[in-house]
Amino acid sequence: MNKRTFPASELIINNDGSCFHLHLKPEQLADRVILVGDPARVDTVAAHFDSKECEVSSREFHTITGTYKGKRITVQSHGIGCDNIDIVVNELDTLANIDYQTREERDEHRTLTMVRIGTCGGLQPFTPTGSFIASVKSIGFDGLLNFYAGRNVVCDIDMERAFCEHMQWDPIKGAPYVSIADEELINQIAQDDMVRGYTVSCGGFYGPQGRILRADLADPQQNEKIEAFEYEGMKVCNFEMESSAVAGLASILGHRAMTCCMVIANRYTTEMNTEYKNSIDTLIEKVLNRI
């Protein structure tokens, strides 16, 4: 089988041999990757490392690769939103699976293990602030995966239909998709001390998550309907903005991925913890020890 070759307009390589946005070189990427939204959180994660071998920053993309208890790990920030996940996951995949010298696919596929550590809004009475939630499946409101040919293979189509019917979904919003996290990785990371459930990944922080400021919502009952949705004995536990793209795009590209988040706001009880940065370190340590 002929290997694909990628032209300069598609695979953009900087003059120093790094990928376009992340400015990371192939040899700087570990097989285990922790994804975080906030560039400053990269330092928080890397503070646990026993050693650091490289650090790279470009825009909102901050990377440190080092060693933790004998495991080589890359921690990578991605900023906010599924559009940034499209950049980060694709570029990490090119570093792993394309020869930057020849621009050809490598003979052997290299599988990355990616765990996103984030914050979220809880949607159920059993997800108070401080809870850790592992996203078993993620409902993407962003539409990103709909641009990829493999989306039907990696998504739960039956759950998509059930969700749209329950929500009386207006097609003007675009088609939601349901991506599936790697089951083995979920068991490895979540174990018995994280809530497992569904997650809605929103295309924004305010209106798409049902927040009302000065602009009214197209569907004022959206959050109540989401909270009531149940499928195969599991409910939607939280809102965040990246897990659907992380799980879905990683799966299309042949990688293992999942998201776990700490609840910093509970929309059901209207609670908010603005001092969450002092307590998310517990979740970081769990992931570092289990990845």
Secondary structure, DSSP 8 states (H G I E B T S, - for coil): ----B--TTTS-B-TTS-BTTT---GGG--SEEEEESSHHHHHHHHTT-SEEEEEEEETTEEEEEEEETTEEEEEEE--SSHHHHHHHHHHHHHHHHEETTTTEE-SS----EEEEEEEEEE-STT--TT-EEEEEEEEESS-GGGGSTTHHHHB-HHHHHHHHHHHT--GGG---EEEE--HHHHHHHHTTSSEEEEEEE-S-SSGGGT--SSS--S-TTHHHHHHH-EETTEEEEEEESSHHHHHHHHHHTT-EEEEEEEEEEETTTTEE-TTGGGTTHHHHHHHHHH-
